[in-house]
Amino acid sequence: MFNFMELFKLANYAFNPYAIPNLVSAIFLLALGIFVFIKNRRSMANLSFLAIGLSCCIWLFGIALCYLSVNETVAFFWSKFEYLGVSFISPSTYALSVYSYKLKKQKKFVALNYLVGLGFFIFVLKTDYVISGVYKHFWGFYPRFNYAHPFFLLNFFVLMLASFLNFHNAYKEEKLPLLKKRRQYIFVAMMISYIGSVDYLGGYGIAVYPFGYLAVSIFVSFMAYAIVRYRLKDMETIIHRIITYVLLSVAIFLCYVLVFSLTKLILGGAIKIEEILATGFFILVFLSLLTPLKNKIQQWVDRLFYKDKYDYRKTLENFAKKLSLFLDSPNLLPAIISTIAEAMHIEDVVMILFDQTKGAYVIRERNGLNHNQIALKREDLFMQFLQAGGGIIEKELLNIDPKFRQVKQEGLQLLENIGAELIIPLIVQSGLIGILGLGKKLSKEAYRTEDINLLSTIGQEIAVAINNRLLYEDLEKANQKLKEAQAQLVQSAKMAAVGQLGAGVAHELNNPLGGILGYAQFMLEKLKRPEFSPEDFQSCAKYIESIERESTRCKGIVETLLKFSRRPLSIKPEPVDVALAINETLAIIGHQLKLKNVNVVTDLQPALAQVMGITNQLQQVFTNIILNAQQAMPEGGQLKIAAKNIADAHKAEIEFTDSGCGISEENLLHIFEPFFTTKQKDKGTGLGLALSYQIIQDHKGVIEIKSQVGKGTTVKIILPTGRS
């Protein structure tokens, strides 16, 4: 049985320069995988890339230790250990191709391939059917493949070929230049990765130096370059971090060599290069493993003391989900830009929306000091580019991406005018409704890939919310215009009713005016007599009293008519005395009804509760119903008006019952439709009952009509009272 303590004996290892490239590549690929994963922890594609980096790291680390081994048994262990990485390189590459291009139908094979890889590694570890021993090549020990290894190779190349086809198809189907360029990098990287297959030759006894670490390093680097979305600053960051890490590692290693050598000299011991290299290597490995832990602790501290800064992603995501709740709020648009500015610590955020009245995109809201005004037409080249689905526009990419060649100058000019570093197009099904311009961060940091991904995601929800708000505003404007038109229509119908009342009012005024004229003539005749006796004076005083009484009567008739015809001063509901409103209406129409031989009978409950409404509008409804009843009785008849409280319902019921000709069942179905009338064209517009229905609806009441041909019609109105 293998003694695992042999792995930790320095005597089993010796310096081998061929191991250094593998160790450096292992650290580089692991760092690259972690970097890409950190850029977007929620992305399955980034997680798959981390799996590739980790798998390659384990593979190269195992190979390096195999080279460093001087003990064949130890080398045999490391030759098997490396397959912990090798077994998962092809499944992880396949997973990357599936998740990068959202190939839903192939997702079910990802987990299966990982299970196969795990099973294969266990098979390698537990048996010698795949690796039976080690070769001794000029570069060091190397695994000896057994008869079962070709089955692994077959699985490996099938998965890599499937990944290659996925990447190739994605490259062919992509239309956008920038994305096509990214996929071209991945496609080239896959081609280069196959060169690394030369490593398998050494396992079959062919002494070809295994430089697969170089091909794989190029492959993974190209992948990283493509995944971070062709952003130069991200690549500068990774290069900077790698250089920093290498220099720091060299500095630590040199300090260790100095301290170790001085200690040996002081203690009188011999300095062995193998001891320095071996222990120094394990110290560097320990430091590399310690770095993620340090970063995790640092993140925890940052979140504890700078929570707002590091929770901006969650803040924006939660805000985007709640946007639909602010549809009817006039503060929605200011809330959007202020939330983005505060969450991401941005100097300036500007919202530019299309204005129908101006026919151009103009600044609607702004959070910042820049007050430049713009007016962008839909025909502008840059706006058409955004309309076509150009995605988020970054200032730094306008200068380097050939995709923006035709709109580069217009884009840079717009960004300069609004003081923005990037533009988020707001696109809905109807097209481009506007853009969001984001200025520099207060920290002066550049926008990272995770920022772009987040803004791209919530940008869709923001666009929908803004579009809904704009539609709501248009609806409010249309509703206001409709109310104004309705008010005009109501007033027109009311004046038409006044016109119908004209003859009746003229007769109503004719009697008192005739009396006033007669009394005035009597007085003039008496005043012309040579002798004006006290008896004449007394008779004139009576005439004056009669003139005053009749004038007051005329004044009342005119005031009632004016009150009915004028627009209400207030449209707010107020307590209305239904009995008084009915009596005032009859004061105007009463004489006209008498002339038409219509006998009016009223039955108004003495303790009738007041209803909440607008007196002027309710009188118009009563007038329309009474005039309709009068016209239904051309030869005369009876009109009964009754009003009572509905017990325990907090409502009042008003009924108008005539003995007229009635309404057919067919016409009764259309009685409340606008412009529907059974009268002659010169005697009705068909608006009276339609407007009456709308008015009662606005008063939260109900109006019903029951009628039988030849027997008469009953109109019932139920209105809520002011009692709670």
WOQUI-V453023 format. One record per residue. SS is DSSP state (a for helix, b for strand, c for the rest). PHI is phi in degrees with one decimal (999 if undefined). PSI is psi in radians with two decimals (* if undefined). Layout:
{{SS,PHI,PSI} {SS,PHI,PSI}}
This chain:
{{c,999,2.44} {c,-70.0,2.34} {c,-93.8,1.91} {a,-65.5,-0.33} {a,-65.9,-0.35} {a,-64.1,-0.45} {a,-67.2,-0.41} {a,-104.1,0.12} {c,-89.3,2.13} {a,-65.3,-0.41} {a,-65.4,-0.33} {a,-86.0,0.05} {b,-129.2,2.63} {c,-144.4,2.66} {c,-61.6,2.34} {c,-141.0,1.97} {a,-60.2,-0.42} {a,-69.1,-0.31} {a,-81.8,-0.40} {a,-61.3,-0.86} {a,-56.3,-0.65} {a,-67.8,-0.70} {a,-66.2,-0.77} {a,-62.8,-0.76} {a,-64.0,-0.69} {a,-60.5,-0.82} {a,-65.6,-0.73} {a,-62.6,-0.80} {a,-69.3,-0.64} {a,-65.9,-0.76} {a,-62.4,-0.70} {a,-65.0,-0.74} {a,-62.6,-0.76} {a,-64.8,-0.71} {a,-61.3,-0.83} {a,-65.2,-0.69} {a,-64.4,-0.71} {a,-64.3,-0.52} {a,-60.4,-0.55} {c,-158.1,1.60} {c,-67.9,-0.36} {c,-88.8,-0.12} {c,-85.4,2.20} {a,-66.8,-0.53} {a,-65.5,-0.75} {a,-66.6,-0.65} {a,-65.8,-0.69} {a,-64.1,-0.66} {a,-65.5,-0.70} {a,-60.3,-0.68} {a,-62.8,-0.66} {a,-64.3,-0.83} {a,-60.5,-0.75} {a,-67.4,-0.73} {a,-63.2,-0.77} {a,-65.3,-0.64} {a,-62.5,-0.81} {a,-63.3,-0.75} {a,-59.4,-0.92} {a,-69.2,-0.59} {a,-65.0,-0.77} {a,-64.0,-0.71} {a,-62.8,-0.76} {a,-61.4,-0.77} {a,-67.9,-0.52} {a,-65.6,-0.71} {a,-65.1,-0.68} {a,-75.2,-0.29} {b,-72.9,2.47} {c,-110.9,-0.19} {c,-99.9,2.17} {a,-62.4,-0.64} {a,-66.1,-0.74} {a,-65.0,-0.75} {a,-61.6,-0.66} {a,-62.5,-0.71} {a,-61.4,-0.85} {a,-67.0,-0.52} {a,-67.0,-0.50} {a,-82.5,-0.66} {a,-59.0,-0.68} {c,-58.6,-0.43} {a,-74.2,-0.13} {a,-63.0,-0.56} {a,-87.5,-0.81} {a,-58.6,-0.66} {a,-65.0,-0.37} {a,-112.1,0.04} {a,-67.0,-0.88} {a,-69.3,-0.74} {a,-60.8,-0.65} {a,-70.2,-0.65} {a,-65.8,-0.73} {a,-63.4,-0.74} {a,-61.3,-0.68} {a,-62.0,-0.74} {a,-66.2,-0.59} {a,-73.4,-0.84} {a,-77.0,-0.47} {a,-65.6,-0.63} {c,-115.1,0.27} {c,52.4,0.91} {c,-87.1,1.46} {a,-58.3,-0.65} {a,-67.0,-0.39} {a,-96.5,-0.10} {a,-61.7,-0.55} {a,-65.6,-0.38} {a,-83.7,-0.29} {a,-63.4,-0.94} {a,-61.3,-0.67} {a,-60.9,-0.76} {a,-64.8,-0.65} {a,-65.5,-0.68} {a,-64.6,-0.70} {a,-62.9,-0.74} {a,-62.1,-0.75} {a,-64.0,-0.75} {a,-62.9,-0.69} {a,-64.9,-0.73} {a,-62.8,-0.75} {a,-61.8,-0.68} {a,-64.4,-0.72} {a,-63.5,-0.74} {a,-70.1,-0.66} {a,-91.0,-0.32} {c,-128.6,3.00} {c,-111.0,0.31} {c,-74.6,-0.38} {c,-100.1,-0.87} {b,-123.1,2.05} {b,-102.1,-0.20} {b,175.2,-2.70} {b,-134.2,2.62} {b,-93.8,2.74} {b,-111.0,1.65} {b,-95.9,3.06} {c,-67.4,-0.36} {c,-93.3,-0.09} {b,131.9,-2.99} {b,-68.2,2.55} {b,-147.0,2.51} {b,-60.6,2.52} {b,-103.2,2.04} {b,-80.0,2.47} {c,-104.6,-3.07} {c,-65.3,-0.33} {c,-85.7,-0.18} {a,-64.5,-0.63} {a,-57.4,-0.53} {a,-65.5,-0.64} {a,-64.6,-0.76} {a,-59.4,-0.70} {a,-61.4,-0.83} {a,-62.2,-0.71} {a,-60.9,-0.87} {a,-72.9,-0.52} {a,-65.1,-0.79} {a,-65.8,-0.73} {a,-66.3,-0.64} {a,-66.6,-0.73} {a,-61.7,-0.71} {a,-64.4,-0.75} {a,-59.2,-0.76} {a,-65.9,-0.70} {a,-61.2,-0.80} {a,-64.7,-0.70} {a,-65.3,-0.77} {a,-64.4,-0.70} {a,-63.8,-0.66} {a,-65.5,-0.73} {a,-68.7,-0.63} {a,-81.7,-0.36} {c,-70.7,2.36} {c,-106.3,-0.58} {c,-71.2,2.28} {a,-56.7,-0.75} {a,-64.9,-0.82} {a,-66.6,-0.61} {a,-64.7,-0.65} {a,-65.1,-0.73} {a,-61.8,-0.77} {a,-70.8,-0.44} {a,-66.5,-0.69} {a,-60.8,-0.78} {a,-64.0,-0.71} {a,-62.4,-0.80} {a,-64.4,-0.69} {a,-61.1,-0.71} {a,-62.4,-0.70} {a,-62.1,-0.74} {a,-67.4,-0.62} {a,-60.8,-0.52} {a,-67.5,-0.38} {a,-64.0,-0.51} {a,-65.2,-0.19} {a,-66.1,-0.23} {a,-59.8,-0.39} {a,-60.8,-0.49} {a,-70.5,-0.34} {a,-63.8,-0.67} {a,-62.4,-0.51} {c,-73.8,-0.26} {c,-104.7,0.30} {c,88.8,0.05} {c,-90.3,2.05} {c,-81.8,1.11} {c,-102.9,2.14} {c,-56.6,2.18} {c,-78.2,1.73} {c,-103.8,0.48} {a,-59.3,-0.49} {a,-57.3,-0.61} {a,-70.9,-0.80} {a,-64.0,-0.73} {a,-68.4,-0.65} {a,-62.5,-0.72} {a,-66.4,-0.74} {a,-59.0,-0.88} {a,-67.3,-0.64} {a,-64.2,-0.77} {a,-62.7,-0.70} {a,-59.6,-0.82} {a,-60.2,-0.74} {a,-60.3,-0.66} {a,-75.5,-0.71} {a,-66.6,-0.62} {c,-79.3,0.31} {c,68.4,0.60} {c,62.8,0.50} {c,-95.5,2.01} {a,-63.1,-0.66} {a,-66.1,-0.56} {a,-64.6,-0.72} {a,-66.9,-0.67} {a,-61.0,-0.66} {a,-63.8,-0.82} {a,-66.1,-0.70} {a,-62.1,-0.75} {a,-61.5,-0.74} {a,-67.4,-0.71} {a,-65.1,-0.81} {a,-60.5,-0.75} {a,-61.5,-0.77} {a,-65.0,-0.74} {a,-63.8,-0.82} {a,-62.8,-0.71} {a,-64.7,-0.71} {a,-63.9,-0.76} {a,-61.0,-0.74} {a,-62.5,-0.77} {a,-64.0,-0.72} {a,-64.3,-0.76} {a,-64.0,-0.71} {a,-61.8,-0.70} {a,-64.1,-0.79} {a,-59.1,-0.74} {a,-63.6,-0.85} {a,-65.4,-0.74} {a,-63.0,-0.75} {a,-67.0,-0.76} {a,-63.1,-0.70} {a,-62.8,-0.76} {a,-62.7,-0.74} {a,-66.0,-0.72} {a,-64.9,-0.71} {a,-81.9,-0.12} {c,81.3,0.29} {c,-89.4,2.87} {c,-84.4,2.44} {c,-88.9,2.05} {c,-109.6,2.19} {a,-60.1,-0.65} {a,-62.0,-0.69} {a,-65.1,-0.74} {a,-62.6,-0.83} {a,-66.1,-0.76} {a,-65.5,-0.94} {a,-66.7,-0.62} {a,-64.0,-0.69} {a,-61.9,-0.81} {a,-66.0,-0.56} {a,-64.3,-0.76} {a,-65.0,-0.70} {a,-61.7,-0.75} {a,-61.5,-0.73} {a,-64.9,-0.66} {a,-66.6,-0.61} {a,-74.8,-0.48} {a,-75.7,-0.46} {a,-60.0,-0.82} {a,-59.1,-0.64} {a,-64.8,-0.73} {a,-61.8,-0.74} {a,-63.8,-0.67} {a,-64.1,-0.76} {a,-63.5,-0.73} {a,-62.0,-0.72} {a,-61.6,-0.72} {a,-63.0,-0.75} {a,-64.5,-0.75} {a,-62.4,-0.73} {a,-67.2,-0.54} {a,-71.9,-0.73} {a,-101.7,-0.33} {c,-130.5,0.93} {a,-58.2,-0.77} {a,-61.1,-0.66} {a,-67.3,-0.69} {a,-95.2,-0.07} {c,-105.3,0.24} {a,-62.6,-0.59} {a,-63.1,-0.85} {a,-64.4,-0.68} {a,-59.5,-0.83} {a,-68.8,-0.68} {a,-64.6,-0.77} {a,-64.7,-0.70} {a,-63.7,-0.75} {a,-62.0,-0.64} {a,-68.6,-0.46} {c,-97.1,0.06} {a,-59.7,-0.62} {a,-63.7,-0.35} {a,-76.0,-0.27} {a,-104.4,0.39} {c,-55.2,-0.78} {c,-94.1,0.21} {c,-94.1,2.24} {c,-69.8,-0.18} {c,-93.1,0.11} {a,-60.4,-0.89} {a,-64.0,-0.82} {a,-61.3,-0.60} {a,-66.0,-0.63} {a,-63.1,-0.89} {a,-72.3,-0.60} {a,-69.8,-0.65} {a,-66.0,-0.77} {a,-62.7,-0.77} {a,-62.6,-0.78} {a,-72.6,-0.71} {a,-68.4,-0.70} {a,-100.1,0.02} {c,56.6,1.04} {b,-107.8,2.45} {c,-64.4,-0.77} {c,-144.4,2.34} {b,-129.9,2.27} {b,-126.8,2.41} {b,-112.1,2.12} {b,-114.7,2.13} {b,-126.3,2.75} {b,-77.7,2.25} {b,-103.9,2.02} {c,-63.0,-0.67} {c,-68.9,-0.63} {c,-91.3,-0.28} {c,66.1,0.56} {b,-154.2,2.82} {b,-83.7,2.13} {b,-129.9,2.83} {b,-70.6,2.13} {b,-99.7,-0.76} {b,-139.3,2.70} {b,-151.5,2.50} {b,-127.5,1.55} {c,164.3,-3.04} {c,-97.3,-0.23} {c,-75.9,2.15} {c,-117.2,0.41} {c,-63.1,2.45} {c,-104.0,2.47} {c,-135.1,2.83} {c,-147.4,1.82} {b,-104.9,2.25} {c,-85.0,2.70} {c,-64.4,-0.44} {c,-79.5,-0.19} {c,-58.4,2.46} {a,-58.6,-0.74} {a,-68.4,-0.68} {a,-68.4,-0.63} {a,-66.0,-0.61} {a,-64.0,-0.77} {a,-65.3,-0.70} {a,-59.5,-0.60} {c,-76.9,-0.01} {c,94.9,0.75} {c,-71.0,-0.24} {c,76.1,-2.99} {c,-66.0,2.32} {b,-104.2,2.10} {b,-104.7,2.41} {a,-58.2,-0.72} {a,-67.8,-0.46} {a,-85.1,-0.35} {a,-60.9,-0.53} {c,-85.3,-0.33} {c,-117.7,-0.39} {c,-90.7,2.12} {a,-61.9,-0.31} {a,-58.8,-0.56} {a,-97.5,0.25} {a,-55.3,-0.79} {a,-76.4,-0.41} {a,-114.1,0.20} {a,-57.5,-0.91} {a,-65.0,-0.78} {a,-62.9,-0.70} {a,-65.4,-0.82} {a,-62.9,-0.66} {a,-65.0,-0.75} {a,-64.8,-0.80} {a,-59.5,-0.67} {a,-67.5,-0.72} {a,-65.4,-0.66} {a,-99.1,0.00} {c,66.9,0.74} {c,-114.4,2.67} {c,-99.6,-0.43} {b,-151.9,2.79} {b,-125.1,2.31} {b,-108.3,1.96} {b,-71.2,2.41} {b,-102.8,1.77} {b,-119.0,2.29} {b,-124.0,-3.03} {c,-60.7,-0.57} {c,-77.6,-0.14} {b,120.8,-2.78} {b,-79.7,1.98} {b,-95.1,-0.24} {b,166.3,-2.96} {b,-142.6,2.72} {b,-111.2,2.22} {b,-107.6,2.20} {b,-110.8,2.23} {c,-83.5,-2.86} {c,-72.3,2.67} {b,-74.5,2.60} {c,-61.5,-0.50} {c,-79.7,-0.11} {c,68.2,0.16} {c,-74.4,2.68} {c,-78.3,2.77} {c,-70.4,2.29} {c,-92.1,2.94} {a,-59.6,-0.70} {a,-66.4,-0.52} {a,-65.1,-0.80} {a,-63.3,-0.76} {a,-61.2,-0.76} {a,-64.3,-0.83} {a,-64.4,-0.61} {a,-65.1,-0.67} {a,-70.4,-0.92} {a,-74.2,-0.32} {a,-60.1,-0.63} {a,-65.2,-0.75} {a,-68.5,-0.67} {a,-63.5,-0.75} {a,-60.6,-0.77} {a,-63.7,-0.76} {a,-64.1,-0.75} {a,-65.2,-0.75} {a,-60.9,-0.74} {a,-63.4,-0.68} {a,-65.2,-0.73} {a,-64.6,-0.71} {a,-64.1,-0.65} {a,-64.7,-0.72} {a,-63.3,-0.76} {a,-61.9,-0.68} {a,-65.2,-0.70} {a,-63.1,-0.75} {a,-63.2,-0.78} {a,-63.6,-0.67} {a,-65.1,-0.70} {a,-64.7,-0.74} {a,-63.8,-0.67} {a,-64.3,-0.71} {a,-63.5,-0.73} {a,-63.3,-0.75} {a,-64.3,-0.69} {a,-63.9,-0.73} {a,-61.9,-0.70} {a,-65.6,-0.70} {a,-65.0,-0.74} {a,-60.9,-0.75} {a,-65.3,-0.68} {a,-64.5,-0.78} {a,-62.7,-0.62} {a,-66.4,-0.73} {a,-68.6,-0.56} {a,-64.0,-0.69} {a,-64.6,-0.67} {a,-61.5,-0.68} {a,-62.0,-0.71} {a,-64.2,-0.52} {a,-81.6,-0.15} {a,-55.2,-0.81} {a,-63.5,-0.76} {a,-64.1,-0.71} {a,-66.8,-0.67} {a,-60.1,-0.78} {a,-63.9,-0.67} {a,-64.0,-0.63} {a,-83.1,-0.41} {a,-62.4,-0.73} {a,-62.7,-0.97} {a,-63.6,-0.62} {a,-66.6,-0.64} {a,-63.0,-0.72} {a,-63.5,-0.76} {a,-60.3,-0.76} {a,-63.7,-0.76} {a,-62.6,-0.81} {a,-61.5,-0.68} {a,-65.1,-0.72} {a,-64.6,-0.71} {a,-58.8,-0.75} {a,-65.6,-0.74} {a,-62.9,-0.68} {a,-64.6,-0.73} {a,-67.2,-0.68} {a,-67.1,-0.41} {c,-80.5,-0.22} {c,-69.2,2.56} {c,-64.0,-0.60} {c,-113.3,2.17} {c,-114.3,1.75} {c,-84.2,2.86} {a,-57.7,-0.57} {a,-63.3,-0.69} {a,-62.7,-0.68} {a,-62.2,-0.74} {a,-65.7,-0.71} {a,-65.2,-0.64} {a,-65.1,-0.67} {a,-60.9,-0.69} {a,-65.8,-0.70} {a,-60.3,-0.72} {a,-64.1,-0.72} {a,-62.2,-0.71} {a,-65.0,-0.72} {a,-61.2,-0.75} {a,-62.8,-0.76} {a,-64.0,-0.81} {a,-68.7,-0.63} {a,-64.3,-0.72} {a,-61.7,-0.69} {a,-62.4,-0.77} {a,-62.6,-0.75} {a,-59.8,-0.72} {a,-64.0,-0.73} {a,-62.5,-0.80} {a,-64.3,-0.77} {a,-62.1,-0.72} {a,-62.3,-0.75} {a,-63.9,-0.75} {a,-65.4,-0.72} {a,-60.0,-0.66} {a,-70.2,-0.69} {a,-85.4,-0.49} {c,-76.1,2.77} {c,-69.1,2.55} {c,-68.1,2.50} {c,-70.4,-0.50} {c,-134.1,2.42} {c,-100.2,0.14} {c,-82.6,2.34} {c,-60.6,2.52} {b,-146.7,2.82} {b,-58.9,2.28} {b,-122.2,2.26} {c,-81.8,1.82} {a,-62.4,-0.76} {a,-59.5,-0.79} {a,-63.5,-0.73} {a,-62.6,-0.68} {a,-67.9,-0.78} {a,-64.0,-0.68} {a,-65.7,-0.65} {a,-64.6,-0.76} {a,-65.9,-0.50} {a,-61.7,-0.54} {a,-83.4,-0.75} {a,-92.9,-0.31} {a,-50.6,-0.87} {a,-63.4,-0.69} {a,-63.6,-0.64} {a,-66.4,-0.67} {a,-63.0,-0.73} {a,-62.5,-0.50} {c,-93.8,0.19} {c,61.5,0.63} {b,-100.6,2.08} {b,-91.9,2.07} {b,-97.0,2.22} {b,-119.0,2.16} {b,-110.7,2.47} {b,-136.2,1.41} {b,-102.9,2.09} {c,-58.0,2.28} {c,-58.4,-0.71} {c,-98.0,0.70} {c,-65.0,2.22} {c,-72.8,2.61} {c,-75.5,2.52} {b,-103.7,2.75} {b,-89.8,2.05} {b,-176.6,-2.86} {c,-117.4,2.00} {a,-53.4,-0.84} {a,-56.1,-0.78} {a,-71.1,-0.70} {a,-65.1,-0.65} {a,-63.8,-0.59} {a,-65.0,-0.70} {a,-62.0,-0.82} {a,-60.5,-0.73} {a,-62.5,-0.82} {a,-58.0,-0.76} {a,-67.2,-0.76} {a,-65.3,-0.73} {a,-66.4,-0.68} {a,-61.2,-0.72} {a,-63.8,-0.75} {a,-62.3,-0.71} {a,-71.5,-0.40} {c,-79.1,-0.15} {c,-123.7,1.19} {c,-61.4,-0.47} {c,-97.7,0.12} {c,98.8,2.95} {b,164.5,-2.79} {b,-121.0,2.40} {b,-120.7,2.08} {b,-105.8,2.24} {b,-116.8,2.06} {b,-125.1,2.54} {b,-143.7,2.37} {b,-152.4,2.87} {b,-85.0,2.50} {b,-93.0,2.02} {c,-58.9,2.35} {c,60.1,0.25} {c,-113.8,-0.13} {c,54.8,0.78} {b,-141.2,2.76} {b,-119.0,2.48} {b,-115.7,2.28} {b,-124.2,2.25} {b,-124.2,2.38} {b,-119.2,1.99} {b,-120.8,2.13} {b,-114.7,2.91} {c,-108.7,0.61} {c,-82.2,-2.77} {c,-76.0,-0.32} {c,82.2,3.05} {c,-126.3,2.38} {c,-68.3,2.73} {a,-62.6,-0.60} {a,-65.1,-0.81} {a,-71.1,-0.46} {a,-64.1,-0.50} {c,-69.1,-0.40} {c,-112.6,0.19} {c,-63.8,-0.51} {c,-96.7,0.08} {c,-76.9,2.41} {c,-59.7,2.43} {c,68.9,0.13} {c,-89.1,2.20} {c,-148.9,2.58} {c,-100.7,0.00} {c,-87.0,2.98} {c,-67.9,2.63} {c,-57.2,-0.57} {c,-84.0,-0.02} {c,-118.2,-0.01} {c,-164.3,2.56} {c,-101.8,-0.28} {c,80.5,0.25} {c,-104.3,-0.33} {a,-56.7,-0.99} {a,-72.1,-0.57} {a,-62.2,-0.78} {a,-68.9,-0.66} {a,-61.4,-0.73} {a,-60.9,-0.76} {a,-66.1,-0.70} {a,-63.3,-0.78} {a,-65.0,-0.66} {a,-61.4,-0.76} {a,-62.8,-0.48} {c,-87.5,0.17} {c,60.1,0.59} {c,-112.5,-3.01} {b,-132.6,2.41} {b,-126.1,2.26} {b,-131.1,2.60} {b,-129.8,2.25} {b,-121.3,2.37} {b,-153.2,2.62} {b,-132.3,2.33} {c,-61.7,2.24} {c,85.3,-0.15} {c,-116.3,-0.35} {b,122.2,-3.14} {b,-134.9,2.50} {b,-123.6,2.18} {b,-108.9,2.11} {b,-111.9,2.32} {b,-122.8,2.27} {b,-120.4,2.15} {b,-124.6,2.51} {b,-70.7,2.47} {b,-90.8,3.03} {c,-81.1,-0.04} {c,-78.5,2.45} {c,-95.9,*}}
